[in-house]
Amino acid sequence: MPATNSAPTAVFALPDRFAKRFTKSFLHQRFTKSLYVVVTTLVVTLLALLTSTLHAQEPITPPQPTPDAERGLQIFAERCASCHGPAGMGDGEMAAQLPQPPTALGSETYLRQADPARIFAVITNGIPQSGMPPFGPGNSDPISEADRWNLVAAIYSLGTPQSQVEEEQAIVDAMAAFEPIPAAEIAGTVTNETTGEPLSAGVPAVLNAFTTDFEPSLTMTTTLDAGGQFQFDLTMVPPDLVYVVTVEYEGISYGSDVGQLARDEPALNLEVSVFERSSDPSMVSIGQLHIILQFIDDQVQVSELYQFTQSASTVFVGQSGDPEQGSVHIALPPGARDPSFDRSFGGTESFFPADTVIQTEDGWADTVPLRPGEGTLSLLVRYTLPYEDSLSFSHPLRYDVGATNLVFPDAGVTLTSDGGWQEGEPQTMGEAGIFLNFTRANIAVDEAAGGGAITFSLQGEPQQINGTSAGITPQRDPTNALLIGGGALLLAIAVSGYALYVWRREQESEAEATPQAAEERRQALLIAIAALDDAHEAGELHEPDYEERRRALKEELVAIWES
């Protein structure tokens, strides 16, 4: 099926963690290719210059293409080693029967003064007085001219130290790794996961290729066949390119996983899944909501981590049916200031600004459609609220919440209202101090009543424990804001606290865990361990605290795996 080239277009903002590796590879490529050209040119030029000094029976023309030493060594072993020896040192098994000792072709002394064209002439015409026969036309089983030049190259390789051979081979291998892939194929099927059927024929599919520093390199377009399949045939493509296929269906763009061709496997399969649109909000829920508080001056900074789930096999485009008017909606508490939004798809490993969040009449909304599945969107919302020794917090909700986790520093502030909250064990996080954590499960939202809300009340003047004395001082350290920067420490506190709460609650009730619940606990603990590792690498945790906390999480994880 036809595929057409068009001007490259930046379609995706992909991660840049491969940039350093690509830069190093690119410089290596430029160096090895240049070295190869210089060496090849030098050999050919040397052969041409020395042609005029020979005393052969006929003019000698330098070889084209460049001689193959590896091929020459095979011929040397078959036709020459019996006299000259396997390493060319003149110690072959027939050497003693000759009128003169064979030349030690592999010796440094010989190769220092050797002349390629003269070696070729000797191979061709022989040296009768020394007992060496001709291997050119005068031989009953002549060696071809090309193979005689291959022998010349082989003789020069005999005197090359093994270390140099290995170094040169490494250069050749490195150079070969960057040679274009002669022919490749990228294919796949576009499936409507809502209906289970392949997409109909004629729908455009776009292949985007990027360098490993994610600069656009190539864009090709084709159309789907009757089976919903696409195929792109490529020629002479750099091996470092990464590829993604995109398809637009009902106004929404869908993409495949990112893939890369391999020289030994020049075929790549990239599947694309599309979905029917849905405007039913009952299919949307918040699997987990983590609320982290930090007290700074006369305000409290709030970070909320939403993990959205969409249970239908459709893509949710918002209740209006137009994702540009908002898909998932978020309401903030009255008095919230300076809101900001970050997103992560399918996990909490990395966040980036959610520029697609818009303000609505009753709050905020994301304009990116919500894909089906659990935790397919993680949205981090941050804002501030005024705080003067107390706070009555009422957080509107638009969707059911499976579990909510509330975390704040143990610094003189207490949770004074019940509201269904259960207190968990305090969590020690190194220099960040001790954090109190509370959980609340299964908050159902009544749409007929206008939604629902999370409520709690706080009382007390925020204080912190001075790390160098036993004194208590008002908490006025702005650097504590780093705790709610959307980074590893926040996730470690929130996610691990929730995971441990769920695990211990089930142990206490002696309820039999379902496979799904066990998998959720495993995932939460793995995320918590990864977050702790990130926090440790960033210098946010002391070594003893990090090791103790990681050990406890691993023990929990092992217990789940063994159950």
N, C-alpha and C positions, 0 to 999 in steps of 0.2 A: 504494500500500500504506500502511496506517496507520502513523503515527508519533506517539508519545505523549510529552508533557512530564513530567518528574519533577524533584524537587528537585536543584539542582546539587551535584555531588560531585567533590572533588579526586581525580582518577584518576592524574595524572602530575605528577611534580616536574620541570617543564620549565625550561630556562635562563632567566635573568632579564636578558639583555643588551638586551632591548627596552624595559625599564621606563622609562628616561629619555626615550626617543623617545615612548612612549605618554603620559607625563605632560605633556610639552610639547604634544603634539597635543591632549590633553584640555583643557588650559587655553586653547589657541587656539580650540578649538571653543566653549567656554563664552563667551569674549570676543566672537567673531564673531557668535554667535547673539544675544547681548545687544545688540550694536551694531545688528544688523539690526532687532530689535524696536523699539528706541528711535527709529531713523530713520523707520521705517514709521509708527509712531504719531504722530510729530511732523508728518509730511506730512499725514496724514489730519486731525489735530486742527487744523492751520493752515487747511486748506480749510474745515472746518466753522465755525471762528470768523469767517472772512472772508465767509461766505455772506450774513450780515445786512447787509453794507456795499454790496452790489451794486445796480446800477440796471438789472437785466435785465428782459426782458419777462415771465419766469416764474421762480418760485423755483428755485434751483440746489442740487441735492443732491450732496454730496461723493461721489466715485466709489467703487465697490466692484466688483472688488478694486482694489488699488493700481495706478495707471496704469503702462503699459509704455513707457518712453522709447524703447527700441529700435524698437518698432512705430511710435511717433510719428515718429521720424526718417525712416522709410520714407515715411510719408504726407507729411511736410514736404517731402521731396525731390520728390514727385510733384505736390503741390498748392500749395506756398508758395514754393519756392526760386526760381521764375522771377521773382518780385518782390523777396522779402526776401534772396535770395542763398543759396548753399549753406551758408554758415556763419551765416546770419541777420544779416548786417551791413548790410542795406539796399542791396546792390549787385547785385541780380538783373538779368538781361538785359532785362527789361521795366520796370525801375524808372524809366527816363527818360520813359516814355510815360504815367506816372500824374500826376494833378493835384497830388498832394503826395508828397514822398519817403517811401518805406516806412520803417516804424520799424525801427531797428537792434536787433532782438530779442536778438541775441547779445552786445550791449555790456554791460559791467559796470555802467554808469550806469543803463541801463534795468532790468536784473535786480535792482538793489539796491532799487528802489522798486516793482517789479512785484508784482501781486496775482493769485494763481492763478485766483480766481473771475472777476475782471475779464477776464483773458486768455481764459478759457473763453467769457465773454459776447461778447467781440469776435469770436472765431472763429465763434460761433453766428450772430450778428446782422450782422457786418460793420460797416464805416464807410463809408457811401455817399459822403460828401463827399470822402474821400481816395482813392476808387477801389477800396476793398477790398470784395469781394462777401461775402455771408453764406455760411457752409458748413454751416448747420443746416438745418432743414426748408424754409427759403426758397430753397434752392439746387435746381436741377434734378437735380443729382447730389450729394445731401447726404452729409456725413460723419456716421457714427453717433455717438451721444453718448459711447460708450466710447472711440472713436478720437479724438474731440475732446479728451477728457481725456488721451489718450496724446500728443496734440500739445502740450498744456500741459507735460507732463513733458519732452517733447523740447525745447521752448523753454528750459526751465531748464537742460537739459544742454548747450545751445549755449554758455553762458557759463562752463562748468566747464573749468578748465585740464586739459590732457592728462595731466599728472602726477597730478592728483587723480582723473581718470577711471581711470587705471591702478591707483591705490591702491585705489579703491573696487571695481574689478573683481577685484582680488586678494582682497579681503575676501569678495566674493560667491563666488569660486571656492573659497576655503578653506572657507567655510560649506557649500557644496554637497558638498565632499569628505567631510563628516561626516554628511551626511543618510543616513538608513537606506536600505539596499537594499530596494526594494519587494517583490521576489520572487526567490528563489534556490533552487537545487537542488543537493544533494550526493548523489552516487550512486557505486556501485562494485560490484565482484564479490569474493566471498571464495572463494579457490581453495586446495584442498588440494594443496600442491606435491609431496607424496610420491606421490600417485596421479595428479596432473594433472587432477583433476576438481573442479568447483565443489562447495562445501559444500551439503548437503541443505537442503530447504525447512524453515522453521520455526525455525531457529536465530536467537536474538536478536542484533541488532547495535546497538551503543550509540554515539551521536554525542555527543562532548563538545566544548563550545565554551569558549574561554578569552579573556579580554581580553589585550591585548599586554603587560600586566604579569603575565599568567598567573594571574589570579584566575578561578575557575570562573564561567561566565556562563550556560550552558545545557546541559542534558542531555536527549536525546531517544532513544527506543528504538523499533525496528521489528523485523521478522523477515524473513529471507531468503525469496525466492521459489524456484520450482523450479529456476531457473538459477543459484542462489547469489548473486543480486543484491539490493542494498538501495537504497532511495531515501528521502531526507529532503527534504520541501518546507518551505521557510522563508519567512516574510514579515516585512518591516520589521525587518531585522537590521542592527545596526551594522556598518559596513564594516571595522572594525579587528579583528574577532574571528578567532581561529585555531581550526582544527578538527582533530580526530583521531577515527577510528572504531575501536572495539575489539570483538573477538569472542572469546568463550571457547570453546575446543574441547578436549575431554578433560581438563578441569581446568586448562588453561593459557591465560592471556590473551594475545592477539596484537593488535598495533596497526598502523594504517596510518601512512604518512608524515604529517607535519603540513602542512596546506594552508590557504589563505586565499582568500576570494571576492574578486572584483574587480567594480566597478560595471559596467564594459563587458563583463565575462564572468561573469555571475552563476550559473555552473554549475561545479561542482568534482567531479573524479573522484578518489576515494581507494580504492585497491586494498588488500586485506588478504590476506596469505598465512598459512596454517596448515600444520602438519606432523603426521605421525603420530609417536608416541612411540617412542624406542629406548632400550634399556638395554645396548647392545653397546659396551663401552669401546674395542674395537679400532678404532672409527671416530674416536676422539679422539686428537689429537696436539698437541704444542707446536711450532708452526712456528719460533719463536725464543724463547730464554730469555736475558735479559740479567742479569748479576749484577754489581752495583757495590758496592765495599767502601770504607769510610771509617774511619780509625783515630782514635778519640777516647778519651783517658785510657787505661784498662786494658781497653778493649773495642773491638770492631770492629762498626760498623753495616753491616748488609747490606740492600740493596734488590734485589729480584728482580722483573723485568718479564716476565710470562708472556704470550705471544700464542697463544691456543688456536685450533685449527682442528678442524672437524667435517666429515668428508668425505662422510657419507651425507646423503641428502635427507630427513632426519628431525630431530627435536629430541631431543637426548640428555638423559635425565632421571635418569641415574645407574644404577649397576649393580643397585641394589635395585629399581628401577622407580618409586621414590617420591622426587621431587626434594626433598621436605622432609628426607630423610635425607642429602642431598648429591648433586649432579650431578658436577662435576669435583672431584677430591680432590687435596690438596697436603700433602706431608710436609715438615717442617722438620728441619734437622740437630739432633742431640742437643745439649742445652744452650742452644737458642735461647730468648731472653727477649723479653717485651713485643711479641708480633707484632701488626701492624696490616695492614689490607687496604683497598685502593682499587680501583675498577673503571672501565673505559671500554669502551663497546660499539662495535666496528667501527672503532677508530682510537685514536690516542694524543694527540688534541688536548686532552682534558680528562679529569680523573679526579674521582670523588666517592666518599665512604665506602661500602664494601661491607658494609652492615649485615646482609646475608643470609648471610655466611660464618659457619659454625658449627664448633665443635670436635667431633671424632670420637674414637674409641678410638685411632686410629693417626695422627692429624694434624688437618687442617682440610678443610672442604668448602664449596663454594658451593652454595646451594640454588636458584639461578636456572638453569633449563634452558639448555643450550648450543645455540644456533641453528646450522644448517648454514652452511658457508662457511669461507673462510680468514680468520683473525684476527678472528672475530666477537666475541671477548671478550679484552680486555687486562686482566690482573689484576696489580696492583702490591702485592707483599708486602714488609713491612719488619720487621726484628727485629735483636737484638744478640746477639753471642757474646763470651765472655771472650777476651782476648788478652794473653799475656805473652811477648812476643818470638817467638812461634811459634804456628802453628795448623794442625791436621790437620782438613781440611774434608771431610765426607762428606754429600752431599745426596741423600736418597732421591728416586726418581722413580716416578711411576705411569704415565706415558705416554711414547711415543717423542718424541724431541726432534730437530728438523731441524738446528738450529745453536745453539750456546751461546757467549755472549760474556762474558768476565770482564774487569772494569775496576777498577783501583785506583790511587791516587796513587803517583807515583815519589818515594817518601819514605823510602828505606832498607829497604824490605821486598821480598823476592824470592820468586818462585815456584820451589820447589825440587823438586817432583815432576813427572814428565812427564805421565802420565795422558792422553796424546793431545792435549795443548794445543799450539797453534802461536802463536808470538809475532808480533804485528803491530807496525807502526810506532807509537811513542809519539805521543800527541795532546796538543797544547798548547791549553789552555783559559783563556787570560788570567790573571786573578788567581787562579783556581782551581789554576793550576800545570800540571804535566805529568802525564799519566795513561798508565799502561802498559795495554795491552790484549792479550788472548789469546783464541783462538777454538778451538772444538772442534765438529766436524760429525758429524751422524748417530749419535745415541745411541739404540740400540734397547733396549727394555725387555722382559725375559723374565718374563711374568706367572707362568709355572710355577715360576720360581725366586724368586718374591716381589718382582719389580720390578727396578729398576736404581738406579744412583747416579752422581752427579757427584762426583769426588774431586780434591783438590789439597792441597798443603802450602805454607805460607808460613813464612818465616824472616826475622828481623830486627826491630830496635827502630824503630818508626815515627818518622821525623824529617821536618822540612820545611825548605826553603830560605827564609831570611829575605829578604824583598824589598828591604831597604834596606842589606844588607851581605852579605858572602860567608860569614858564619857559618852553622853548622848548629845548630839547636836542636830539642829534643824537640817533637813535634807534640802540642800540648795546647790547640789553639784550637777551642772548641765551635762556633764559627760555621761551621766546615766541614761541620757536619751539614746545612746548607742544601743541600749538593750532592746529598743523597739524599732530598730532600723530595718526590719524585715530579714535579718540575717540568721546565722546558725544558732545563736544563743536563744533567741526568741522561740525558734522551732523546737529546740531541745527542751526548753521549759514546758512549752505548751503540749507538744505531741507526746513526750515521754510521760508527763504528768497524767495525761488522759489514758495512755496505754496502761500504766501501772494501776490506775484507779479501776479500769474495766476488769483487768486481770484479777486483782485482789477481791473485787466485788463478787466475781463469779466463783472464786475459791471459797469465800465466806459462805455463799449461798449453796455451795456444793452442786451447782447446776451443771448439767452435762453440756459442754460446749459443742456447738455445731461446727462443721468444717468451715463454714463461711466466717463465723465469729473468730475461729482460730486463725484463719488467714488474715483477717483484719488486724488482729493483735500482732501477728508476725510483721505485717507491713508497717504498723505504727512503731513497733520497736526497732525495726531496721532503719526507718527514717530518723528515729531519735538517736540511734548510734551514729549514723552518718552526720547528723547535725552536731553532736558532741565532738566528733573528729574535726569537723570544720572549725568549731569554736576553739578547740585546742590548737589547731594549726594557726589560727588568727591571733593566738596569745591571750584569749579571753578567759582561759581557765588555768589554774595552777596544776602542775603535774599530779600531785596526790589526789586532788579533787576529781580530776579528769579520770584517773585510773580507777578510783573507787566507784564513780558513777557508771563508767563503761562496764566494769565488772558486774555491777548489779543488773544492768540492762541485758548483758549477755547471758547471765544466769536465768533471767526471766525468759529470754528467747529460747535457750536450750530446753528449759522446762516445757515450753509450748511445743517445740519440735518433737520432744520425746513422748509427749502425752498422746 
